[in-house]
């Protein structure tokens, strides 16, 4: 029996610093402007195995949980590297398939002063779920390529068989398509994890503020809605109360994986019997540690480290937002 199985893409991420071309970037307007034909000087900071599925599986493994990943990759060096990394993190990889004569997914992360833009590719093949489906307490479903509809339908059938808790963070492809499978999965989710922009796109209204976004998403069926808002903090809504958690203090160097680390620790707190307020605090602590490093997994904390940091931060509290 696993504590958690993640389902989604595994990628190789290249982290690029834009410090040498700041004149091409406007952080206030959140814009990067390059002309075709230009040669732009940048710095390669790191290359790491990434993707929400491996990030979350790794995070919960570091917290002492038994985790596995269901994914697929090309038959290439990226896959070999990913298998080595995941095995070192004690993440079960038996459910990772590979396609011959296919390249694994790849992303380029453009980073400047803690902000990022990601150029992402996907493996546009059906992600096949194992049969029989492995026993697990939680499933975390996240980003994958555009051949996802069959996978979603199969997973929904599996979820009807056993009482499995579902954490769901839909990817860009799923939100863009707005197909019935997206909304079926949202309705089944125990916890829906999205950022503000994703929430607005799902609801179909870019003007809605967090409170109304949370209410609109909750009306779609999930038991809990968690909305992250970058440097502005995070929110949790259970249908009755809307809670706000500020960002845990710390230096912000590179923000890739902040949402994954937040969701991981939120689920970890839930597994530990914590309330929504406590889960938001755990998520904020883990995210603050991750954004202090380059890449999505370098700063991931153990459960003891999270609890220790919270014990010493007595003034770090969650508040309830009034009607």
Secondary structure, 3 states (H helix, E strand, C coil): CEEEEEECCCEEEEEEECHHHHHHEECCCCEECCCCCCCCCCEEEEEEEECHHHHHHHHHHHCCCCEEEEEEEECCHHHHHHHHHHHHCCEECCCEEEECCCCCEEEEEEEECCEEEEEECCCCCCCCCCCCCCCEEEEEECCCCCCCHHHHHHHHHHHHHCCCEEEECCCHHHHHHCCHHHHHHHHHCCEEEEEHHHHHHHHCCCCCCHHHHHHHHHCCCCCEEEEECHHHCEEEECCCCEEEECCCCCCCCCCCCHHHHHHHHHHHHHHCCCCHHHHHHHHHHHHHHHCCCCCCCCCCCCHHHHHHHHHHCCCCCEEEECC
